[in-house]
Amino acid sequence: MNQNEIIDIARDAIMLVITLGTPVMMVGLLVGVSIALLQALTQVQEITLVFVPKILAIFFAIFLMLPAFATAMIDFMNVIADKIVGIG
């Protein structure tokens, strides 16, 4: 395995992490902004009000997207396993 293959694997791993993390982070961002807007409009400045809906929304997003996440990680692992077998 040469340097170019290692760099390709590292780049693919970073892109996989970004691909898996982006939808969940976007859900957290949207829920956080909407709760902050609601707090600003109603002038309710309770700091703990943000955390519970955000945690629930992120958990629900992970729960819904888990099959797609698993498929993407399995595909990446198959590529890595094929490269490992190709060396031996």
FIBATI-120088 format. One record per atom (N, C-alpha, C, O, CB): x, y, z; residue in one letter. Coordinates in steps of 0.1 Angstrom, whole numbers, padded with zeros to 4 digits, always signed. Each point is the difference from the previous one (the first is absolute). Glycine has a CB too. Example, Ala and Ser with C-alpha at 12.3 -4.5 7.8 and 13.67 -1.06 7.14 Angstrom:
<recs>
+0132-0057+0078a/-0009+0012+0000a/+0009+0012+0000a/+0010+0000+0007a/-0029-0012+0005a/+0015+0023-0019s/+0009+0011+0000s/-0008+0011+0008s/+0005+0011+0001s/+0007-0017-0023s/
</recs>
This chain:
<recs>
+0008-0012+0000m/-0008+0012+0000m/+0009+0012+0000m/+0009+0002+0009m/-0028-0014+0003m/+0017+0021-0021n/+0008+0012-0001n/-0007+0012+0006n/-0011-0001+0005n/+0022-0008-0026n/-0004+0020+0020q/-0005+0012+0006q/-0013+0005-0006q/-0009+0005+0007q/+0032+0001-0001q/-0024-0008-0019n/-0013+0005-0007n/-0012-0008+0005n/-0011+0006+0001n/+0025+0001-0021n/-0012-0020+0021e/-0012-0008+0005e/-0004+0004+0014e/-0011+0000+0004e/+0019-0019-0019e/+0002+0021+0024i/-0003+0004+0013i/-0007+0014+0001i/-0009+0002+0008i/+0029-0015+0000i/-0015+0022-0016i/-0007+0013-0001i/-0014-0001-0005i/-0009+0006+0005i/+0031+0005-0009i/-0024-0020-0006d/-0014-0002-0005d/-0009-0006+0010d/-0012+0004+0001d/+0022-0008-0024d/-0005-0006+0031i/-0008-0006+0010i/-0003+0011+0011i/-0012+0000+0005i/+0022-0023-0009i/+0000+0031+0008a/-0003+0010+0010a/-0010+0010-0005a/-0009+0005+0008a/+0032-0008+0001a/-0022+0007-0022r/-0009+0010-0005r/-0014-0006-0001r/-0010+0007+0003r/+0028+0003-0017r/-0019-0023+0010d/-0014-0006+0000d/-0006-0002+0014d/-0012+0002+0002d/+0020-0014-0022d/+0001+0010+0030a/-0005-0001+0014a/-0005+0013+0005a/-0010+0001+0006a/+0026-0020-0002a/-0009+0030-0007i/-0004+0013+0004i/-0013+0004-0007i/-0009+0006+0006i/+0033+0001-0002i/-0025-0010-0017m/-0013+0003-0007m/-0011-0008+0005m/-0012+0004+0001m/+0025+0001-0021m/-0011-0018+0025l/-0010-0008+0006l/-0005+0006+0013l/-0012+0001+0003l/+0022-0021-0014l/+0000+0025+0019v/-0004+0006+0013v/-0008+0013-0003v/-0010+0003+0007v/+0030-0012+0004v/-0016+0017-0021i/-0008+0012-0003i/-0014-0004-0005i/-0010+0007+0003i/+0032+0005-0009i/-0022-0022-0003t/-0013-0004-0005t/-0010-0005+0010t/-0012+0003+0000t/+0024-0009-0021t/-0006-0002+0031l/-0009-0005+0011l/-0004+0011+0010l/-0011-0001+0006l/+0022-0021-0009l/-0002+0031+0005g/-0002+0010+0011g/-0009+0012-0005g/-0006+0006+0009g/+0027-0013+0001g/-0020+0010-0022t/-0007+0012-0005t/-0015+0000+0002t/-0006+0010+0005t/+0023-0008-0022t/-0025-0013+0014p/-0014+0001+0002p/-0004+0002+0015p/-0009+0007+0003p/+0006-0022-0023p/+0010+0008+0029v/-0003+0001+0014v/+0004+0014+0005v/-0008+0006+0008v/+0012-0031-0005v/+0007+0030-0007m/+0003+0014+0004m/-0009+0010-0006m/-0003+0010+0007m/+0027-0017-0006m/-0029+0005-0013m/-0010+0010-0005m/-0013-0001+0007m/-0007+0011+0002m/+0017-0014-0024m/-0014-0009+0027v/-0013-0001+0008v/+0002+0008+0013v/-0008+0007+0004v/+0003-0029-0014v/+0017+0020+0016g/+0003+0007+0013g/+0000+0015-0002g/-0004+0008+0008g/+0017-0027-0001g/-0007+0023-0019l/+0001+0015-0003l/-0014+0006-0002l/-0003+0010+0006l/+0025-0014-0016l/-0030-0003+0002l/-0014+0005-0002l/-0008+0001+0012l/-0008+0009+0003l/+0009-0019-0026l/-0001-0001+0032v/-0007+0000+0012v/+0005+0011+0009v/-0008+0007+0007v/+0003-0031-0009v/+0018+0026+0003g/+0006+0010+0009g/-0004+0014-0004g/-0003+0008+0008g/+0022-0023-0004g/-0019+0018-0017v/-0003+0013-0005v/-0015+0003+0002v/-0004+0011+0003v/+0022-0013-0020v/-0026-0008+0014s/-0015+0002+0002s/-0003+0002+0015s/-0009+0008+0003s/+0004-0022-0023s/+0011+0007+0029i/-0002+0002+0014i/+0005+0014+0004i/-0006+0007+0008i/+0007-0032-0003i/+0011+0029-0010a/+0005+0013+0003a/-0009+0011-0005a/-0002+0010+0007a/+0025-0020-0007a/-0028+0008-0012l/-0010+0010-0005l/-0013+0001+0009l/-0005+0011+0002l/+0014-0016-0026l/-0014-0007+0028l/-0011+0000+0008l/+0003+0007+0014l/-0009+0007+0005l/+0001-0028-0016l/+0020+0019+0016q/+0003+0006+0013q/+0002+0015-0002q/-0004+0008+0008q/+0016-0028-0001q/-0007+0024-0019a/+0001+0015-0002a/-0013+0007-0002a/-0002+0011+0004a/+0024-0016-0014a/-0031-0002+0004l/-0014+0005-0003l/-0008+0001+0013l/-0008+0010+0002l/+0009-0019-0025l/+0000-0001+0031t/-0008+0000+0013t/+0008+0006+0012t/-0006+0001+0010t/-0006-0021-0019t/+0024+0023+0007q/+0009+0005+0011q/+0001-0009+0012q/+0001+0004+0011q/-0007+0019-0019q/+0005-0036+0005v/+0002-0010+0010v/+0015-0004-0001v/+0004-0006-0010v/-0028-0003+0010v/+0032+0012+0010q/+0014-0003-0001q/+0005-0011+0010q/+0008+0001+0008q/-0005+0023-0014q/-0010-0035+0004e/+0004-0012+0008e/+0010-0008-0009e/-0003-0005-0011e/-0020+0004+0023e/+0035-0001-0006i/+0011-0006-0008i/-0002-0015-0002i/+0004-0006-0010i/+0011+0023+0020i/-0022-0023+0000t/-0002-0015-0002t/-0011-0003-0010t/-0001-0012-0004t/+0008+0009+0028t/-0015+0013-0028l/-0010-0003-0010l/+0005-0004-0013l/-0007-0007-0008l/-0007+0024+0019l/+0027-0014-0014v/+0006-0003-0013v/+0004-0015-0001v/-0001-0006-0010v/+0008+0030+0008v/-0002-0029+0013f/+0006-0013+0000f/-0009-0012-0002f/+0003-0009-0008f/+0014+0019+0023f/-0028-0010-0008v/-0009-0012-0001v/-0005-0002-0015v/+0000-0011-0005v/-0006+0014+0030v/+0000+0007-0031p/-0005-0002-0014p/+0012-0003-0009p/-0002-0008-0010p/-0017+0023+0014p/+0030-0009-0002k/+0012-0003-0009k/+0004-0014+0001k/+0003-0007-0010k/+0004+0031+0011k/-0006-0029+0012i/+0005-0014+0002i/-0010-0010-0006i/+0003-0010-0006i/+0008+0018+0027i/-0024-0005-0019l/-0011-0009-0005l/+0001+0000-0016l/-0002-0010-0006l/-0012+0014+0027l/+0015+0008-0027a/+0000+0000-0014a/+0013-0007-0006a/-0001-0007-0010a/-0012+0029+0011a/+0024-0020+0005i/+0012-0007-0004i/-0001-0015+0001i/+0004-0008-0009i/+0010+0028+0015i/-0019-0024+0006f/-0003-0015+0002f/-0009-0005-0011f/+0002-0011-0005f/+0002+0014+0030f/-0015+0004-0028f/-0010-0005-0010f/+0007+0000-0014f/-0003-0009-0007f/-0016+0018+0021f/+0027+0001-0017a/+0007+0000-0013a/+0009-0012-0001a/+0001-0006-0011a/-0003+0032+0010a/+0010-0028+0011i/+0009-0012+0000i/-0008-0013-0001i/+0004-0009-0008i/+0013+0022+0022i/-0028-0014-0007f/-0008-0012-0001f/-0006-0002-0014f/+0000-0011-0005f/-0006+0014+0029f/+0002+0008-0031l/-0005-0001-0013l/+0010-0003-0010l/-0002-0008-0010l/-0016+0023+0016l/+0030-0010-0005m/+0011-0001-0010m/+0009-0012+0003m/+0010-0002-0008m/-0012+0027+0004m/+0000-0032+0015l/+0009-0011+0003l/+0002-0010-0011l/+0011-0005-0002l/-0018+0009+0026l/-0003-0009-0031p/+0002-0009-0010p/+0009+0005-0012p/+0008-0007-0005p/-0030-0003+0011p/+0020+0023-0009a/+0009+0006-0011a/+0014+0001+0005a/+0009-0002-0007a/-0029+0014-0002a/+0021-0008+0022f/+0014+0001+0006f/+0007-0014+0000f/+0011-0001-0004f/-0019+0020+0018f/+0000-0029-0010a/+0006-0014+0000a/+0004-0004-0014a/+0011-0006-0001a/-0025+0001+0022a/+0006+0007-0031t/+0003-0003-0013t/+0013+0006-0005t/+0008-0006-0006t/-0033+0003+0001t/+0026+0016+0008a/+0012+0008-0005a/+0012-0006+0007a/+0011-0001-0006a/-0025+0022+0002a/+0013-0023+0017m/+0012-0006+0007m/+0004-0014-0004m/+0012-0003-0001m/-0018+0018+0020m/-0004-0023-0022i/+0002-0014-0005i/+0007+0001-0014i/+0010-0007-0002i/-0029-0002+0015i/+0014+0018-0021d/+0007+0001-0014d/+0014+0005+0002d/+0009-0005-0007d/-0031+0010-0003d/+0025+0004+0019f/+0013+0005+0002f/+0009-0011+0005f/+0012-0002-0004f/-0020+0025+0008f/+0003-0031+0006m/+0007-0011+0005m/+0003-0011-0010m/+0011-0006+0000m/-0021+0011+0022m/+0001-0007-0031n/+0002-0010-0011n/+0012+0005-0009n/+0008-0008-0005n/-0032+0001+0006n/+0024+0020-0004v/+0011+0005-0008v/+0014-0001+0007v/+0009-0004-0006v/-0025+0020-0004v/+0016-0014+0023i/+0012-0001+0008i/+0004-0015+0000i/+0012-0003-0001i/-0018+0023+0015i/-0004-0029-0012a/+0004-0014+0001a/+0005-0005-0013a/+0009-0009-0001a/-0027+0006+0018a/+0012+0008-0028d/+0005-0004-0014d/+0015+0004-0001d/+0008-0007-0006d/-0032+0008-0004d/+0027+0011+0014k/+0014+0005-0001k/+0009-0008+0009k/+0011-0003-0004k/-0019+0026-0001k/+0003-0027+0017i/+0009-0008+0008i/+0002-0014-0006i/+0011-0005+0001i/-0020+0017+0019i/-0001-0018-0025v/+0001-0013-0007v/+0009+0001-0012v/+0007-0010-0003v/-0030+0003+0011v/+0022+0018-0015g/+0008+0001-0012g/+0015+0001+0003g/+0009-0003-0009g/-0028+0015-0001g/+0023-0008+0022i/+0014+0001+0004i/+0005-0014+0002i/+0012-0003-0004i/-0015+0025+0014i/-0005-0031-0003g/+0005-0013+0004g/+0001-0010-0011g/+0004-0011+0003g/-0013+0016+0018g/
</recs>
